[in-house]
Amino acid sequence: MPINNAVQICLQTVNISCLGKKNDTTDS
């Protein structure tokens, strides 16, 4: 699961930034 790995790294790097952008796409 490469996607999971990327998500974990993003969360560790910029939790709010990554989550905010991801949430925006998922919310739409």
C-alpha positions in Angstrom: 0.0 0.0 0.0 2.1 2.9 -1.3 -0.7 5.4 -0.8 -0.8 4.6 2.9 2.9 5.3 3.3 2.5 8.6 1.6 -0.3 9.6 3.8 1.7 8.7 6.9 4.6 10.8 5.8 2.4 13.7 4.9 0.7 13.5 8.3 4.1 13.5 10.0 5.3 16.3 7.9 2.3 18.7 7.7 -0.6 17.2 9.4 -2.9 20.2 9.2 -1.7 21.2 5.7 -2.0 17.7 4.2 -5.3 17.0 6.0 -6.8 20.4 5.0 -6.0 19.9 1.3 -7.1 16.2 1.4 -10.3 17.1 3.3 -11.1 19.8 0.7 -10.9 17.2 -2.1 -12.8 14.6 -0.2 -15.5 17.0 1.0 -16.2 18.2 -2.5 
